[in-house]
Amino acid sequence: VGNLMRALGYYPSERELDEMSQEVRLSRADDEQDDTIVFDDFLRLYVNHRPVLGISKEQIDSALKALGAPLRRDDLVRLLQTH
């Protein structure tokens, strides 16, 4: 998880990584306790834990325009989950 986060420009501390791992473990059923992570879990961790500082409204607007805004919520969720 740490390497994936760092590849996206977020550099969590070891403590933050431990907390993320614990969060994933607690959200799983007892029979799913392995060291893998599915994309939906990773996406949730990234969105919930990454710092949002440094991203301006203009940058978000520009990114949405690049995606073909206006964009419906369902389309945005689908894009985030498939790319």
N, C-alpha and C positions, 0 to 999 in steps of 0.2 A: 504494500500500500504506500509506503514511504516513497519508493522510487517512482510510482505512478503520480503521486502528488507533486513531487519535485519536477517531473517531466512537464507538468502543467503550470509550473512557476510558483507553486506553494511549497514552502519549506517548513513543515511542522517539526516541533521539538520531539524528542523521544517520548516525553510524557504525553504529548498530544497524540502520538501514534499509538501508544499503549491504550489511551482512552478510546480511540477509534476502534481498535481491535476488540476491546471489551464491549463496546457498543454493538458491534457486529455479532459477537458471540452471544450476547444476551438476547438479540433479536431472532436467533435461530432456534429451531427445535433441537432437542438433545441428540438426535441421531445425525445432525448436520455439523458436528463439531470437528471440522478439519481446517486446514490453513488456506483454503481457497476463498475467493470473494467473487460474487457475481456482479455484473455491470450495474444493476439497479442498486445494490448495496454501496458500491463504490461511488456512484453518482450522488446518492444521498449523503454520504460522508463528505464528498467534495463540496457540495452545495451548502451543507450545514456547518462546515468547519473552516473553509477558506476565508481569508480576510477579503473584504470587499473594498478596502481602501485603494485609492489610485484608479478606480474605474469611474469615469465621469458619465453623466447622463448623455452627453454627446457621443461618447464611445459606444454606449449601449444602443443609442438611436442609429448610429452608423452600422453597427453589426446587424441590427434588425433590417435595415434597408438592404444590406448585402444579401440577406436571406429572402428578400422579396416582401418586405412589410407593406401593407398591414398584414399581420399574421394572426390567425386564430390561435387560441390557447392550445387546442388539441393538436394543431399542426406543429406548434413550437415544441410541445412535449414529445411528439413523435420524432422530430428532428434531433432533439437532445438525446433521446434514447437510442437512435440508430446511427449517430455520427460521433 
